[in-house]
Amino acid sequence: MPTSKKTSKTAIVPALPAFITNRDQLAALITSTAAVARIGGAGGSVEQEEGTILVSNRPYVTSDGLEIDAQEIFYRKEEIASSARRLGEADKVAWMDPETHLECIMLRSAEGGFLGGYVAVPPTHPLFGFAAEAVPAEIDVHGGISYAAACQGGPTTTRRLGREANRICHPPGRAPKSRAAIHATDYRVHDDAWWFGFTCDKVYDLVPKSTEGKSRFLGAEIGATYRDDAYVCREVEHLARQLKALSDGAPMPDRRGPPAPPRGLDPSSGAR
């Protein structure tokens, strides 16, 4: 009786040069030509594992033309994430900010579909290990800092793209190596990086799918808006510049993008 061979759940697609035929193949994989239009450059690689697709080492272009030198671009196929394909948005983009050399992430909530942004600081940073509520009010970011933690844990031996697509941690190859005895692989918790982040699910934000059942009447009154990838990526870079300035003892930088809504508009924000 013949025996059946187990097939791998992860398919590796060869590096993609900038030919339209290969972009068509990528569009079929991601199921969105709008999403493929946001992937710039050439080369890189593509991996697929069940419902998750990872494009590595290709630029990501936001809705307003900002080009991010991304190491990882993730697309999920859950219902809440796939609605963003109409906008061409990714569900996670990980990159190193070239100005501050701090690790950055744009990440979509798997439950609510809204975007958030995260920046990691090293142990030498004055805010390393601080809780979100302890971050100085001078840090100006959308809705205020609402997340502060070490890298999230992950698989210890083999990569699982579905987990990586939701994880706030360094991309492989850039995880801290200073304590190799503790960090046996690139996918364990790295406690020599501390992430600060914000989420775009406030009363003045349009959320694709509300998970809290809270009233949006006030949001309608104040003109709530969906915060897209362009807004969030620029907000992430602004957060990175502020964290770098605080570390250097330099003045806080001016905003280069649109102003964030006043935190006082959200009665649940506890704005200081």
C-alpha positions as CSV (number, residue, x, y, z in Angstrom):
1,M,0.0,0.0,0.0
2,P,1.6,3.3,-1.0
3,T,2.3,5.8,1.7
4,S,1.4,9.5,1.3
5,K,4.0,12.1,1.9
6,K,3.3,15.1,4.1
7,T,3.6,18.3,2.3
8,S,5.0,21.5,3.9
9,K,2.5,24.2,4.8
10,T,4.9,26.9,3.8
11,A,5.5,27.6,0.1
12,I,8.5,29.6,-0.9
13,V,7.9,31.7,-4.1
14,P,11.1,32.6,-5.9
15,A,12.4,36.2,-5.8
16,L,10.2,38.5,-7.8
17,P,11.8,40.9,-10.4
18,A,9.8,43.9,-11.5
19,F,8.0,42.1,-14.4
20,I,4.3,42.5,-14.8
21,T,3.8,38.7,-15.1
22,N,5.3,38.2,-11.7
23,R,3.3,41.0,-10.3
24,D,0.2,39.3,-11.7
25,Q,1.2,36.1,-9.8
26,L,1.7,38.1,-6.6
27,A,-1.7,39.8,-7.1
28,A,-3.3,36.3,-7.4
29,L,-1.6,35.2,-4.2
30,I,-2.6,38.3,-2.2
31,T,-5.9,38.6,-4.1
32,S,-5.5,42.3,-4.6
33,T,-4.0,44.3,-7.5
34,A,-4.2,47.4,-5.2
35,A,-2.0,45.7,-2.6
36,V,0.6,44.7,-5.2
37,A,0.7,48.3,-6.4
38,R,1.9,49.2,-2.9
39,I,5.0,46.9,-3.2
40,G,7.9,48.7,-4.8
41,G,11.3,47.7,-6.1
42,A,12.4,44.3,-7.2
43,G,13.9,41.1,-5.8
44,G,13.0,40.0,-2.3
45,S,11.1,36.9,-1.6
46,V,7.5,35.7,-0.9
47,E,6.4,33.0,1.6
48,Q,2.9,31.6,2.1
49,E,1.7,29.6,5.1
50,E,-2.0,28.8,5.2
51,G,-3.8,32.2,5.3
52,T,-0.7,34.4,5.8
53,I,1.6,35.8,3.1
54,L,4.9,37.5,3.8
55,V,6.8,39.6,1.3
56,S,10.4,40.2,2.5
57,N,12.9,42.9,1.6
58,R,10.8,45.0,-0.7
59,P,9.8,48.7,-0.3
60,Y,6.2,49.4,0.9
61,V,4.5,52.5,-0.6
62,T,1.8,54.1,1.5
63,S,-1.3,55.8,0.1
64,D,0.4,59.2,-0.1
65,G,3.6,57.9,-1.7
66,L,5.8,57.5,1.4
67,E,8.2,54.7,0.6
68,I,9.2,52.5,3.5
69,D,12.3,50.3,3.2
70,A,10.5,47.3,4.6
71,Q,12.1,44.1,5.7
72,E,8.7,42.4,6.2
73,I,5.3,43.0,4.7
74,F,2.5,40.7,5.9
75,Y,-1.0,40.1,4.5
76,R,-3.5,38.0,6.3
77,K,-6.6,36.5,4.8
78,E,-9.0,36.8,7.7
79,E,-12.2,38.5,6.9
80,I,-11.4,41.6,9.0
81,A,-8.0,42.0,7.3
82,S,-9.1,41.2,3.8
83,S,-11.4,44.3,3.7
84,A,-8.2,46.4,3.7
85,R,-7.2,44.8,0.4
86,R,-9.6,47.2,-1.3
87,L,-7.3,50.0,0.0
88,G,-4.2,48.1,-0.9
89,E,-3.0,48.2,2.7
90,A,-0.8,45.6,4.3
91,D,-1.6,44.1,7.8
92,K,1.9,44.5,9.1
93,V,5.0,46.3,7.9
94,A,8.3,46.1,9.8
95,W,11.3,48.4,9.1
96,M,14.2,50.2,10.6
97,D,13.8,54.0,10.5
98,P,16.8,55.3,8.6
99,E,16.9,58.6,10.5
100,T,16.9,57.2,14.1
101,H,17.9,53.6,13.5
102,L,15.0,52.4,15.7
103,E,12.9,49.4,14.8
104,C,9.3,50.3,13.7
105,I,6.1,48.4,13.0
106,M,2.7,49.2,11.5
107,L,0.3,46.5,12.7
108,R,-3.4,45.9,12.0
109,S,-5.6,44.6,14.9
110,A,-6.8,41.2,14.0
111,E,-10.1,41.9,15.9
112,G,-11.0,45.5,15.1
113,G,-9.2,46.0,11.8
114,F,-7.7,49.3,12.8
115,L,-4.0,50.1,12.5
116,G,-1.5,50.9,15.2
117,G,2.2,51.8,15.3
118,Y,5.1,50.7,17.4
119,V,8.8,51.7,18.0
120,A,11.5,49.8,19.9
121,V,14.1,51.4,22.1
122,P,17.3,49.8,23.5
123,P,18.2,49.3,27.2
124,T,20.3,52.5,27.1
125,H,17.2,54.6,26.4
126,P,15.9,56.6,29.5
127,L,12.4,55.2,29.0
128,F,13.4,51.6,28.7
129,G,11.0,49.5,30.8
130,F,8.6,52.3,31.4
131,A,4.9,51.5,31.5
132,A,2.7,53.3,29.0
133,E,1.1,55.6,31.6
134,A,4.6,56.6,32.8
135,V,5.7,58.0,29.5
136,P,6.1,61.8,29.7
137,A,3.2,63.8,28.3
138,E,5.6,65.7,26.0
139,I,5.6,62.6,23.7
140,D,3.1,63.6,21.1
141,V,1.5,60.7,19.3
142,H,-2.0,59.7,18.1
143,G,-4.1,59.1,21.2
144,G,-1.1,58.9,23.4
145,I,1.1,55.9,24.2
146,S,-1.1,53.0,25.0
147,Y,1.4,50.1,24.6
148,A,4.7,49.4,26.4
149,A,6.3,46.0,26.6
150,A,9.3,43.8,25.7
151,C,9.2,41.8,22.4
152,Q,6.3,39.4,22.3
153,G,7.1,35.7,22.5
154,G,6.9,33.4,19.5
155,P,7.8,29.9,18.2
156,T,11.1,28.7,19.5
157,T,12.3,26.5,16.7
158,T,10.4,27.0,13.4
159,R,8.8,30.1,11.9
160,R,5.0,30.4,11.9
161,L,3.9,33.2,9.7
162,G,0.4,33.5,11.2
163,R,2.0,34.3,14.6
164,E,4.7,36.6,13.1
165,A,2.0,38.6,11.3
166,N,0.5,39.6,14.7
167,R,3.7,39.8,16.8
168,I,5.4,43.0,18.0
169,C,9.1,42.0,17.8
170,H,12.2,42.5,15.6
171,P,12.3,41.0,12.2
172,P,14.5,37.9,11.9
173,G,18.1,38.9,11.4
174,R,17.8,42.1,13.4
175,A,16.9,40.6,16.8
176,P,19.4,41.6,19.5
177,K,22.3,39.2,19.8
178,S,23.9,40.6,23.0
179,R,22.7,37.8,25.1
180,A,22.9,34.7,22.9
181,A,22.7,32.3,25.8
182,I,19.3,33.6,26.7
183,H,18.0,34.2,23.2
184,A,18.6,30.9,21.5
185,T,16.7,31.7,18.4
186,D,15.3,34.8,16.6
187,Y,11.8,33.9,17.9
188,R,12.2,34.0,21.6
189,V,11.3,37.0,23.8
190,H,14.0,39.6,23.4
191,D,14.2,41.5,26.7
192,D,16.8,44.0,25.5
193,A,14.3,45.9,23.4
194,W,11.3,47.8,24.7
195,W,8.4,48.7,22.5
196,F,6.1,51.8,22.7
197,G,3.0,52.0,20.7
198,F,-0.4,53.7,19.9
199,T,-3.6,52.4,18.3
200,C,-6.1,54.2,16.0
201,D,-9.3,53.0,17.8
202,K,-10.2,56.2,19.6
203,V,-13.5,57.9,19.5
204,Y,-12.2,60.2,16.7
205,D,-11.2,57.2,14.6
206,L,-13.4,55.1,12.3
207,V,-12.8,51.5,13.2
208,P,-13.6,48.8,10.6
209,K,-15.1,46.5,13.2
210,S,-15.8,47.7,16.7
211,T,-15.1,45.0,19.4
212,E,-16.2,47.1,22.4
213,G,-19.7,48.0,21.3
214,K,-19.2,51.6,22.4
215,S,-21.3,54.4,20.9
216,R,-19.8,56.2,17.9
217,F,-22.2,59.2,18.2
218,L,-19.4,61.5,19.5
219,G,-17.2,60.3,16.7
220,A,-19.7,61.3,14.1
221,E,-20.0,64.7,15.8
222,I,-16.3,65.4,15.7
223,G,-15.7,63.9,12.2
224,A,-14.1,60.6,13.0
225,T,-11.7,59.4,10.3
226,Y,-10.2,56.0,9.3
227,R,-6.4,56.4,9.9
228,D,-4.8,54.8,6.9
229,D,-1.3,53.4,6.4
230,A,0.1,56.8,5.3
231,Y,-1.1,58.4,8.5
232,V,0.1,55.6,10.8
233,C,3.6,55.2,9.2
234,R,4.2,58.9,9.4
235,E,3.0,58.8,13.0
236,V,5.4,55.9,13.7
237,E,8.3,57.9,12.3
238,H,7.4,60.9,14.3
239,L,7.3,58.7,17.5
240,A,10.7,57.3,16.6
241,R,12.2,60.9,16.2
242,Q,10.7,61.9,19.5
243,L,12.1,58.9,21.3
244,K,15.5,59.5,19.8
245,A,15.5,63.2,20.7
246,L,14.6,62.3,24.3
247,S,17.5,59.8,24.4
248,D,19.9,62.5,23.0
249,G,18.7,65.3,25.2
250,A,17.6,67.2,22.1
251,P,14.5,69.3,21.6
252,M,11.3,67.5,20.5
253,P,11.1,67.5,16.7
254,D,8.3,69.2,14.8
255,R,5.7,67.1,13.1
256,R,6.1,66.5,9.4
257,G,2.7,65.1,8.8
258,P,-0.9,66.1,9.8
259,P,-1.5,67.0,13.5
260,A,-2.9,64.3,15.7
261,P,-6.4,64.9,17.2
262,P,-6.4,66.4,20.7
263,R,-6.5,63.5,23.2
264,G,-9.0,65.4,25.2
265,L,-11.6,64.7,22.5
266,D,-11.7,61.1,23.7
267,P,-13.4,60.9,27.2
268,S,-11.8,57.5,27.8
269,S,-8.2,58.7,27.1
270,G,-7.4,60.0,30.5
271,A,-5.5,62.8,28.8
272,R,-3.1,64.7,31.0
